[in-house]
Amino acid sequence: MFDLEQLFQKSELIPVIIQHAQTKDILMLGFTNRQAVELTLQTKTAWFWSRSRQELWNKGATSGNYLHVQKIMTDCDTDTLLYFCIPDGPTCHTGAPSCFFREIPL
C-alpha cells in the first residue's frame, strides 16, 4: 500500500488534476489534503479541500455530477496527484464539461 505521508511532506495541501479516464480531457484542478485523499480511496469518488470555504467537499454531492475515480497517479516529486475519472455529468459548476474552456489569446 502507498504511504500517504509521502504526498504531504512539503505541504498540507497538494494539487490534484482531474482527467477523463476515457477521453483523456483535463476536467479540472483542485486541491486535496490527506483526509480528502483517504475519503477518495474509501468512496472511489473525488474529494477535495475547498480553499475558499475551508472545508472538505465531495464533488457531485450537491449537483449529482460525481467524479468516479478509476485510477490515481502521482508525479515524480510525489507532491501532485492525477485522478483518472468518469464524470456523471459536467465537471464545471458553469455546466461546461471541463473547467478549462476560456482561451487566452496569444
N, CA, C and O atoms as a printed pandas DataFrame, in Angstrom:
     atom_number atom_name residue_name chain_id  residue_number  x_coord  y_coord  z_coord
0              1         N          MET        A               1    0.845   -1.186    0.000
1              2        CA          MET        A               1    0.000    0.000    0.000
2              3         C          MET        A               1    0.887    1.245    0.000
3              4         O          MET        A               1    1.942    1.264    0.635
4              5         N          PHE        A               2    0.465    2.255   -0.695
5              6        CA          PHE        A               2    1.186    3.516   -0.796
6              7         C          PHE        A               2    1.102    4.284    0.516
7              8         O          PHE        A               2    0.029    4.370    1.113
8              9         N          ASP        A               3    2.215    4.839    0.968
9             10        CA          ASP        A               3    2.259    5.628    2.193
10            11         C          ASP        A               3    1.847    7.066    1.877
11            12         O          ASP        A               3    2.592    7.795    1.222
12            13         N          LEU        A               4    0.672    7.472    2.335
13            14        CA          LEU        A               4    0.165    8.811    2.047
14            15         C          LEU        A               4    1.029    9.916    2.635
15            16         O          LEU        A               4    0.969   11.055    2.173
16            17         N          GLU        A               5    1.822    9.602    3.637
17            18        CA          GLU        A               5    2.707   10.615    4.229
18            19         C          GLU        A               5    3.657   11.206    3.188
19            20         O          GLU        A               5    4.043   12.371    3.282
20            21         N          GLN        A               6    4.026   10.402    2.205
21            22        CA          GLN        A               6    4.932   10.882    1.155
22            23         C          GLN        A               6    4.340   12.075    0.407
23            24         O          GLN        A               6    5.074   12.964   -0.026
24            25         N          LEU        A               7    3.019   12.097    0.256
25            26        CA          LEU        A               7    2.364   13.163   -0.502
26            27         C          LEU        A               7    2.407   14.510    0.210
27            28         O          LEU        A               7    2.450   15.556   -0.438
28            29         N          PHE        A               8    2.395   14.487    1.515
29            30        CA          PHE        A               8    2.208   15.720    2.267
30            31         C          PHE        A               8    3.441   16.137    3.059
31            32         O          PHE        A               8    3.321   16.787    4.097
32            33         N          GLN        A               9    4.613   15.771    2.581
33            34        CA          GLN        A               9    5.859   16.167    3.256
34            35         C          GLN        A               9    6.171   17.647    3.060
35            36         O          GLN        A               9    6.768   18.273    3.936
36            37         N          LYS        A              10    5.775   18.213    1.918
37            38        CA          LYS        A              10    6.095   19.609    1.609
38            39         C          LYS        A              10    4.973   20.571    1.980
39            40         O          LYS        A              10    5.218   21.744    2.262
40            41         N          SER        A              11    3.744   20.069    1.978
41            42        CA          SER        A              11    2.597   20.936    2.213
42            43         C          SER        A              11    1.405   20.098    2.667
43            44         O          SER        A              11    1.297   18.918    2.335
44            45         N          GLU        A              12    0.513   20.727    3.429
45            46        CA          GLU        A              12   -0.706   20.036    3.853
46            47         C          GLU        A              12   -1.722   19.941    2.724
47            48         O          GLU        A              12   -2.600   19.078    2.748
48            49         N          LEU        A              13   -1.607   20.823    1.736
49            50        CA          LEU        A              13   -2.481   20.820    0.559
50            51         C          LEU        A              13   -1.637   20.595   -0.682
51            52         O          LEU        A              13   -0.577   21.200   -0.843
52            53         N          ILE        A              14   -2.114   19.719   -1.559
53            54        CA          ILE        A              14   -1.419   19.495   -2.822
54            55         C          ILE        A              14   -2.436   19.549   -3.959
55            56         O          ILE        A              14   -3.619   19.279   -3.754
56            57         N          PRO        A              15   -1.970   19.901   -5.161
57            58        CA          PRO        A              15   -2.882   19.934   -6.296
58            59         C          PRO        A              15   -3.246   18.532   -6.769
59            60         O          PRO        A              15   -2.464   17.588   -6.659
60            61         N          VAL        A              16   -4.464   18.432   -7.302
61            62        CA          VAL        A              16   -4.908   17.189   -7.930
62            63         C          VAL        A              16   -5.553   17.559   -9.265
63            64         O          VAL        A              16   -6.488   18.358   -9.319
64            65         N          ILE        A              17   -5.045   16.974  -10.317
65            66        CA          ILE        A              17   -5.566   17.182  -11.663
66            67         C          ILE        A              17   -6.588   16.083  -11.932
67            68         O          ILE        A              17   -6.349   14.911  -11.641
68            69         N          ILE        A              18   -7.721   16.478  -12.488
69            70        CA          ILE        A              18   -8.760   15.515  -12.839
70            71         C          ILE        A              18   -8.772   15.357  -14.359
71            72         O          ILE        A              18   -8.962   16.325  -15.096
72            73         N          GLN        A              19   -8.567   14.131  -14.809
73            74        CA          GLN        A              19   -8.544   13.827  -16.238
74            75         C          GLN        A              19   -9.617   12.777  -16.523
75            76         O          GLN        A              19   -9.787   11.824  -15.763
76            77         N          HIS        A              20  -10.336   12.966  -17.627
77            78        CA          HIS        A              20  -11.359   11.994  -18.016
78            79         C          HIS        A              20  -10.672   10.674  -18.346
79            80         O          HIS        A              20   -9.746   10.647  -19.157
80            81         N          ALA        A              21  -11.103    9.603  -17.742
81            82        CA          ALA        A              21  -10.446    8.301  -17.897
82            83         C          ALA        A              21  -10.540    7.761  -19.321
83            84         O          ALA        A              21   -9.680    6.985  -19.741
84            85         N          GLN        A              22  -11.564    8.156  -20.068
85            86        CA          GLN        A              22  -11.727    7.640  -21.429
86            87         C          GLN        A              22  -11.231    8.606  -22.494
87            88         O          GLN        A              22  -10.478    8.215  -23.386
88            89         N          THR        A              23  -11.652    9.876  -22.406
89            90        CA          THR        A              23  -11.297   10.836  -23.459
90            91         C          THR        A              23   -9.923   11.462  -23.237
91            92         O          THR        A              23   -9.330   12.015  -24.163
92            93         N          LYS        A              24   -9.426   11.376  -22.017
93            94        CA          LYS        A              24   -8.154   11.989  -21.594
94            95         C          LYS        A              24   -8.224   13.514  -21.505
95            96         O          LYS        A              24   -7.193   14.157  -21.307
96            97         N          ASP        A              25   -9.421   14.115  -21.647
97            98        CA          ASP        A              25   -9.576   15.557  -21.483
98            99         C          ASP        A              25   -9.269   15.937  -20.036
99           100         O          ASP        A              25   -9.594   15.194  -19.111
100          101         N          ILE        A              26   -8.641   17.098  -19.847
101          102        CA          ILE        A              26   -8.429   17.631  -18.499
102          103         C          ILE        A              26   -9.731   18.295  -18.072
103          104         O          ILE        A              26  -10.245   19.172  -18.766
104          105         N          LEU        A              27  -10.259   17.876  -16.933
105          106        CA          LEU        A              27  -11.556   18.362  -16.488
106          107         C          LEU        A              27  -11.464   19.479  -15.464
107          108         O          LEU        A              27  -12.243   20.431  -15.514
108          109         N          MET        A              28  -10.534   19.375  -14.547
109          110        CA          MET        A              28  -10.423   20.408  -13.510
110          111         C          MET        A              28   -9.118   20.242  -12.735
111          112         O          MET        A              28   -8.409   19.245  -12.875
112          113         N          LEU        A              29   -8.830   21.231  -11.929
113          114        CA          LEU        A              29   -7.730   21.196  -10.977
114          115         C          LEU        A              29   -8.315   21.559   -9.627
115          116         O          LEU        A              29   -9.057   22.534   -9.504
116          117         N          GLY        A              30   -7.988   20.786   -8.631
117          118        CA          GLY        A              30   -8.437   21.085   -7.277
118          119         C          GLY        A              30   -7.283   20.892   -6.312
119          120         O          GLY        A              30   -6.153   20.617   -6.717
120          121         N          PHE        A              31   -7.579   21.039   -5.047
121          122        CA          PHE        A              31   -6.577   20.815   -4.011
122          123         C          PHE        A              31   -7.094   19.765   -3.046
123          124         O          PHE        A              31   -8.296   19.655   -2.807
124          125         N          THR        A              32   -6.182   19.011   -2.506
125          126        CA          THR        A              32   -6.567   17.931   -1.612
126          127         C          THR        A              32   -5.648   17.900   -0.404
127          128         O          THR        A              32   -4.500   18.341   -0.465
128          129         N          ASN        A              33   -6.167   17.375    0.688
129          130        CA          ASN        A              33   -5.345   17.112    1.862
130          131         C          ASN        A              33   -5.425   15.615    2.157
131          132         O          ASN        A              33   -6.085   14.869    1.433
132          133         N          ARG        A              34   -4.768   15.193    3.195
133          134        CA          ARG        A              34   -4.724   13.764    3.478
134          135         C          ARG        A              34   -6.120   13.173    3.706
135          136         O          ARG        A              34   -6.426   12.092    3.202
136          137         N          GLN        A              35   -6.952   13.870    4.454
137          138        CA          GLN        A              35   -8.295   13.357    4.735
138          139         C          GLN        A              35   -9.106   13.213    3.447
139          140         O          GLN        A              35   -9.831   12.232    3.281
140          141         N          ALA        A              36   -8.991   14.179    2.534
141          142        CA          ALA        A              36   -9.715   14.104    1.266
142          143         C          ALA        A              36   -9.216   12.934    0.421
143          144         O          ALA        A              36  -10.013   12.266   -0.238
144          145         N          VAL        A              37   -7.907   12.677    0.432
145          146        CA          VAL        A              37   -7.373   11.529   -0.303
146          147         C          VAL        A              37   -7.891   10.230    0.312
147          148         O          VAL        A              37   -8.277    9.310   -0.410
148          149         N          GLU        A              38   -7.900   10.153    1.629
149          150        CA          GLU        A              38   -8.412    8.952    2.294
150          151         C          GLU        A              38   -9.876    8.710    1.941
151          152         O          GLU        A              38  -10.269    7.571    1.687
152          153         N          LEU        A              39  -10.686    9.767    1.921
153          154        CA          LEU        A              39  -12.099    9.639    1.554
154          155         C          LEU        A              39  -12.254    9.230    0.090
155          156         O          LEU        A              39  -13.141    8.450   -0.255
156          157         N          THR        A              40  -11.387    9.761   -0.762
157          158        CA          THR        A              40  -11.400    9.376   -2.176
158          159         C          THR        A              40  -11.112    7.889   -2.321
159          160         O          THR        A              40  -11.793    7.192   -3.073
160          161         N          LEU        A              41  -10.114    7.407   -1.610
161          162        CA          LEU        A              41   -9.773    5.982   -1.671
162          163         C          LEU        A              41  -10.908    5.104   -1.143
163          164         O          LEU        A              41  -11.164    4.023   -1.673
164          165         N          GLN        A              42  -11.583    5.575   -0.098
165          166        CA          GLN        A              42  -12.678    4.796    0.503
166          167         C          GLN        A              42  -13.921    4.767   -0.379
167          168         O          GLN        A              42  -14.545    3.718   -0.544
168          169         N          THR        A              43  -14.281    5.921   -0.947
169          170        CA          THR        A              43  -15.554    6.044   -1.666
170          171         C          THR        A              43  -15.420    5.875   -3.178
171          172         O          THR        A              43  -16.413    5.646   -3.868
172          173         N          LYS        A              44  -14.198    5.985   -3.690
173          174        CA          LYS        A              44  -13.939    5.935   -5.143
174          175         C          LYS        A              44  -14.597    7.108   -5.880
175          176         O          LYS        A              44  -14.789    7.052   -7.094
176          177         N          THR        A              45  -14.941    8.170   -5.140
177          178        CA          THR        A              45  -15.373    9.427   -5.742
178          179         C          THR        A              45  -14.404   10.509   -5.269
179          180         O          THR        A              45  -13.817   10.394   -4.194
180          181         N          ALA        A              46  -14.239   11.553   -6.071
181          182        CA          ALA        A              46  -13.222   12.569   -5.793
182          183         C          ALA        A              46  -13.656   13.522   -4.678
183          184         O          ALA        A              46  -14.720   14.139   -4.737
184          185         N          TRP        A              47  -12.806   13.619   -3.673
185          186        CA          TRP        A              47  -12.960   14.560   -2.567
186          187         C          TRP        A              47  -11.845   15.581   -2.650
187          188         O          TRP        A              47  -10.736   15.266   -3.080
188          189         N          PHE        A              48  -12.140   16.809   -2.238
189          190        CA          PHE        A              48  -11.186   17.902   -2.290
190          191         C          PHE        A              48  -11.248   18.707   -1.001
191          192         O          PHE        A              48  -12.145   18.535   -0.176
192          193         N          TRP        A              49  -10.257   19.600   -0.852
193          194        CA          TRP        A              49  -10.303   20.600    0.201
194          195         C          TRP        A              49  -10.616   21.922   -0.475
195          196         O          TRP        A              49   -9.868   22.372   -1.343
196          197         N          SER        A              50  -11.714   22.545   -0.083
197          198        CA          SER        A              50  -12.091   23.848   -0.620
198          199         C          SER        A              50  -11.298   24.929    0.093
199          200         O          SER        A              50  -11.471   25.146    1.292
200          201         N          ARG        A              51  -10.433   25.602   -0.640
201          202        CA          ARG        A              51   -9.635   26.672   -0.037
202          203         C          ARG        A              51  -10.502   27.879    0.289
203          204         O          ARG        A              51  -10.213   28.598    1.246
204          205         N          SER        A              52  -11.557   28.118   -0.483
205          206        CA          SER        A              52  -12.413   29.279   -0.222
206          207         C          SER        A              52  -13.349   29.042    0.963
207          208         O          SER        A              52  -13.572   29.944    1.770
208          209         N          ARG        A              53  -13.892   27.835    1.065
209          210        CA          ARG        A              53  -14.817   27.530    2.166
210          211         C          ARG        A              53  -14.119   26.918    3.374
211          212         O          ARG        A              53  -14.706   26.813    4.451
212          213         N          GLN        A              54  -12.856   26.513    3.191
213          214        CA          GLN        A              54  -12.097   25.890    4.276
214          215         C          GLN        A              54  -12.812   24.648    4.815
215          216         O          GLN        A              54  -12.987   24.479    6.021
216          217         N          GLU        A              55  -13.226   23.769    3.858
217          218        CA          GLU        A              55  -13.890   22.531    4.257
218          219         C          GLU        A              55  -13.712   21.470    3.185
219          220         O          GLU        A              55  -13.406   21.774    2.032
220          221         N          LEU        A              56  -13.907   20.230    3.581
221          222        CA          LEU        A              56  -13.894   19.112    2.637
222          223         C          LEU        A              56  -15.132   19.176    1.768
223          224         O          LEU        A              56  -16.200   19.591    2.218
224          225         N          TRP        A              57  -14.981   18.759    0.511
225          226        CA          TRP        A              57  -16.169   18.627   -0.335
226          227         C          TRP        A              57  -16.013   17.463   -1.292
227          228         O          TRP        A              57  -14.946   17.219   -1.854
228          229         N          ASN        A              58  -17.107   16.763   -1.454
229          230        CA          ASN        A              58  -17.195   15.637   -2.372
230          231         C          ASN        A              58  -17.825   16.163   -3.653
231          232         O          ASN        A              58  -19.010   16.496   -3.678
232          233         N          LYS        A              59  -17.029   16.236   -4.717
233          234        CA          LYS        A              59  -17.521   16.759   -5.993
234          235         C          LYS        A              59  -18.737   15.956   -6.424
235          236         O          LYS        A              59  -18.658   14.739   -6.592
236          237         N          GLY        A              60  -19.858   16.635   -6.602
237          238        CA          GLY        A              60  -21.093   15.986   -7.006
238          239         C          GLY        A              60  -22.119   15.849   -5.903
239          240         O          GLY        A              60  -23.276   15.531   -6.179
240          241         N          ALA        A              61  -21.729   16.078   -4.668
241          242        CA          ALA        A              61  -22.666   15.912   -3.555
242          243         C          ALA        A              61  -23.871   16.844   -3.684
243          244         O          ALA        A              61  -24.975   16.478   -3.282
244          245         N          THR        A              62  -23.677   18.030   -4.234
245          246        CA          THR        A              62  -24.773   18.971   -4.435
246          247         C          THR        A              62  -25.397   18.830   -5.817
247          248         O          THR        A              62  -26.620   18.801   -5.954
248          249         N          SER        A              63  -24.550   18.744   -6.839
249          250        CA          SER        A              63  -25.030   18.733   -8.229
250          251         C          SER        A              63  -25.435   17.361   -8.742
251          252         O          SER        A              63  -26.208   17.257   -9.694
252          253         N          GLY        A              64  -24.919   16.307   -8.117
253          254        CA          GLY        A              64  -25.139   14.956   -8.628
254          255         C          GLY        A              64  -24.107   14.547   -9.669
255          256         O          GLY        A              64  -24.119   13.413  -10.148
256          257         N          ASN        A              65  -23.220   15.463  -10.016
257          258        CA          ASN        A              65  -22.186   15.203  -11.027
258          259         C          ASN        A              65  -20.904   14.701  -10.367
259          260         O          ASN        A              65  -19.885   15.392  -10.355
260          261         N          TYR        A              66  -20.971   13.503   -9.827
261          262        CA          TYR        A              66  -19.826   12.904   -9.150
262          263         C          TYR        A              66  -18.712   12.579  -10.136
263          264         O          TYR        A              66  -18.952   12.362  -11.324
264          265         N          LEU        A              67  -17.502   12.550   -9.622
265          266        CA          LEU        A              67  -16.326   12.104  -10.376
266          267         C          LEU        A              67  -15.930   10.747   -9.814
267          268         O          LEU        A              67  -15.432   10.655   -8.692
268          269         N          HIS        A              68  -16.150    9.698  -10.592
269          270        CA          HIS        A              68  -15.842    8.330  -10.160
270          271         C          HIS        A              68  -14.399    8.013  -10.520
271          272         O          HIS        A              68  -14.042    7.921  -11.695
272          273         N          VAL        A              69  -13.581    7.848   -9.497
273          274        CA          VAL        A              69  -12.142    7.679   -9.673
274          275         C          VAL        A              69  -11.836    6.251  -10.120
275          276         O          VAL        A              69  -12.212    5.280   -9.464
276          277         N          GLN        A              70  -11.143    6.152  -11.255
277          278        CA          GLN        A              70  -10.763    4.863  -11.827
278          279         C          GLN        A              70   -9.314    4.498  -11.504
279          280         O          GLN        A              70   -8.974    3.327  -11.334
280          281         N          LYS        A              71   -8.468    5.530  -11.424
281          282        CA          LYS        A              71   -7.041    5.306  -11.179
282          283         C          LYS        A              71   -6.449    6.588  -10.608
283          284         O          LYS        A              71   -6.898    7.689  -10.926
284          285         N          ILE        A              72   -5.432    6.430   -9.756
285          286        CA          ILE        A              72   -4.722    7.571   -9.173
286          287         C          ILE        A              72   -3.231    7.407   -9.453
287          288         O          ILE        A              72   -2.652    6.339   -9.253
288          289         N          MET        A              73   -2.634    8.492   -9.919
289          290        CA          MET        A              73   -1.187    8.521  -10.156
290          291         C          MET        A              73   -0.602    9.703   -9.392
291          292         O          MET        A              73   -1.300   10.669   -9.084
292          293         N          THR        A              74    0.685    9.611   -9.093
293          294        CA          THR        A              74    1.398   10.742   -8.501
294          295         C          THR        A              74    2.529   11.134   -9.435
295          296         O          THR        A              74    2.993   10.330  -10.243
296          297         N          ASP        A              75    2.964   12.372   -9.315
297          298        CA          ASP        A              75    4.067   12.828  -10.167
298          299         C          ASP        A              75    5.402   12.362   -9.591
299          300         O          ASP        A              75    5.451   11.734   -8.534
300          301         N          CYS        A              76    6.479   12.680  -10.303
301          302        CA          CYS        A              76    7.813   12.205   -9.928
302          303         C          CYS        A              76    8.291   12.750   -8.586
303          304         O          CYS        A              76    9.120   12.124   -7.925
304          305         N          ASP        A              77    7.776   13.918   -8.173
305          306        CA          ASP        A              77    8.170   14.509   -6.887
306          307         C          ASP        A              77    7.238   14.096   -5.748
307          308         O          ASP        A              77    7.457   14.479   -4.598
308          309         N          THR        A              78    6.223   13.335   -6.053
309          310        CA          THR        A              78    5.223   12.882   -5.092
310          311         C          THR        A              78    4.596   14.061   -4.344
311          312         O          THR        A              78    4.432   14.028   -3.124
312          313         N          ASP        A              79    4.244   15.122   -5.122
313          314        CA          ASP        A              79    3.566   16.259   -4.499
314          315         C          ASP        A              79    2.408   16.790   -5.338
315          316         O          ASP        A              79    1.911   17.891   -5.097
316          317         N          THR        A              80    1.985   16.008   -6.317
317          318        CA          THR        A              80    0.815   16.314   -7.134
318          319         C          THR        A              80    0.151   14.997   -7.494
319          320         O          THR        A              80    0.827   14.000   -7.748
320          321         N          LEU        A              81   -1.178   14.997   -7.515
321          322        CA          LEU        A              81   -1.917   13.798   -7.882
322          323         C          LEU        A              81   -2.638   13.998   -9.206
323          324         O          LEU        A              81   -2.965   15.118   -9.600
324          325         N          LEU        A              82   -2.875   12.886   -9.874
325          326        CA          LEU        A              82   -3.663   12.846  -11.099
326          327         C          LEU        A              82   -4.723   11.775  -10.910
327          328         O          LEU        A              82   -4.410   10.599  -10.725
328          329         N          TYR        A              83   -5.990   12.198  -10.958
329          330        CA          TYR        A              83   -7.102   11.256  -10.852
330          331         C          TYR        A              83   -7.690   11.045  -12.240
331          332         O          TYR        A              83   -8.057   12.006  -12.917
332          333         N          PHE        A              84   -7.779    9.804  -12.658
333          334        CA          PHE        A              84   -8.485    9.462  -13.890
334          335         C          PHE        A              84   -9.913    9.125  -13.477
335          336         O          PHE        A              84  -10.136    8.192  -12.705
336          337         N          CYS        A              85  -10.875    9.878  -13.987
337          338        CA          CYS        A              85  -12.255    9.781  -13.521
338          339         C          CYS        A              85  -13.253    9.617  -14.659
339          340         O          CYS        A              85  -12.995    9.986  -15.804
340          341         N          ILE        A              86  -14.396    9.054  -14.305
341          342        CA          ILE        A              86  -15.568    9.054  -15.171
342          343         C          ILE        A              86  -16.580    9.975  -14.498
343          344         O          ILE        A              86  -17.062    9.676  -13.405
344          345         N          PRO        A              87  -16.907   11.103  -15.150
345          346        CA          PRO        A              87  -17.862   12.033  -14.545
346          347         C          PRO        A              87  -19.304   11.617  -14.814
347          348         O          PRO        A              87  -19.606   11.031  -15.854
348          349         N          ASP        A              88  -20.190   11.923  -13.871
349          350        CA          ASP        A              88  -21.619   11.667  -14.057
350          351         C          ASP        A              88  -22.279   12.721  -14.937
351          352         O          ASP        A              88  -23.368   12.497  -15.466
352          353         N          GLY        A              89  -21.635   13.853  -15.095
353          354        CA          GLY        A              89  -22.186   14.958  -15.895
354          355         C          GLY        A              89  -21.106   15.990  -16.072
355          356         O          GLY        A              89  -19.921   15.669  -15.985
356          357         N          PRO        A              90  -21.493   17.234  -16.321
357          358        CA          PRO        A              90  -20.487   18.283  -16.476
358          359         C          PRO        A              90  -19.644   18.422  -15.204
359          360         O          PRO        A              90  -20.157   18.303  -14.091
360          361         N          THR        A              91  -18.373   18.672  -15.384
361          362        CA          THR        A              91  -17.489   18.830  -14.231
362          363         C          THR        A              91  -17.530   20.247  -13.691
363          364         O          THR        A              91  -17.496   20.442  -12.476
364          365         N          CYS        A              92  -17.601   21.234  -14.562
365          366        CA          CYS        A              92  -17.552   22.636  -14.136
366          367         C          CYS        A              92  -18.887   23.079  -13.546
367          368         O          CYS        A              92  -19.952   22.658  -13.998
368          369         N          HIS        A              93  -18.813   23.932  -12.534
369          370        CA          HIS        A              93  -20.029   24.468  -11.911
370          371         C          HIS        A              93  -20.838   25.327  -12.881
371          372         O          HIS        A              93  -22.007   25.617  -12.623
372          373         N          THR        A              94  -20.217   25.743  -14.009
373          374        CA          THR        A              94  -20.932   26.537  -15.014
374          375         C          THR        A              94  -21.785   25.667  -15.930
375          376         O          THR        A              94  -22.579   26.180  -16.718
376          377         N          GLY        A              95  -21.618   24.348  -15.824
377          378        CA          GLY        A              95  -22.321   23.431  -16.704
378          379         C          GLY        A              95  -21.471   22.970  -17.874
379          380         O          GLY        A              95  -21.916   22.148  -18.675
380          381         N          ALA        A              96  -20.250   23.489  -17.986
381          382        CA          ALA        A              96  -19.333   23.063  -19.052
382          383         C          ALA        A              96  -18.749   21.695  -18.696
383          384         O          ALA        A              96  -18.594   21.370  -17.519
384          385         N          PRO        A              97  -18.428   20.901  -19.709
385          386        CA          PRO        A              97  -17.850   19.577  -19.447
386          387         C          PRO        A              97  -16.534   19.646  -18.673
387          388         O          PRO        A              97  -16.236   18.767  -17.863
388          389         N          SER        A              98  -15.748   20.696  -18.928
389          390        CA          SER        A              98  -14.450   20.892  -18.287
390          391         C          SER        A              98  -14.390   22.305  -17.733
391          392         O          SER        A              98  -15.054   23.205  -18.248
392          393         N          CYS        A              99  -13.606   22.503  -16.697
393          394        CA          CYS        A              99  -13.386   23.850  -16.173
394          395         C          CYS        A              99  -12.466   24.668  -17.080
395          396         O          CYS        A              99  -12.359   25.885  -16.932
396          397         N          PHE        A             100  -11.810   23.995  -18.012
397          398        CA          PHE        A             100  -10.875   24.669  -18.909
398          399         C          PHE        A             100  -11.534   24.909  -20.258
399          400         O          PHE        A             100  -11.433   24.092  -21.172
400          401         N          PHE        A             101  -12.221   26.065  -20.364
401          402        CA          PHE        A             101  -12.895   26.402  -21.624
402          403         C          PHE        A             101  -12.662   27.841  -22.051
403          404         O          PHE        A             101  -13.143   28.254  -23.106
404          405         N          ARG        A             102  -11.944   28.600  -21.266
405          406        CA          ARG        A             102  -11.667   30.011  -21.600
406          407         C          ARG        A             102  -10.245   30.121  -22.152
407          408         O          ARG        A             102   -9.266   29.900  -21.439
408          409         N          GLU        A             103  -10.158   30.461  -23.412
409          410        CA          GLU        A             103   -8.837   30.584  -24.043
410          411         C          GLU        A             103   -8.312   32.003  -23.879
411          412         O          GLU        A             103   -9.056   32.974  -24.017
412          413         N          ILE        A             104   -7.036   32.107  -23.587
413          414        CA          ILE        A             104   -6.352   33.391  -23.538
414          415         C          ILE        A             104   -5.591   33.527  -24.844
415          416         O          ILE        A             104   -4.678   32.745  -25.105
416          417         N          PRO        A             105   -5.950   34.512  -25.678
417          418        CA          PRO        A             105   -5.269   34.661  -26.970
418          419         C          PRO        A             105   -3.788   34.974  -26.790
419          420         O          PRO        A             105   -3.399   35.720  -25.892
420          421         N          LEU        A             106   -2.981   34.395  -27.650
421          422        CA          LEU        A             106   -1.531   34.647  -27.618
422          423         C          LEU        A             106   -1.183   35.842  -28.473
423          424         O          LEU        A             106   -0.012   36.210  -28.572
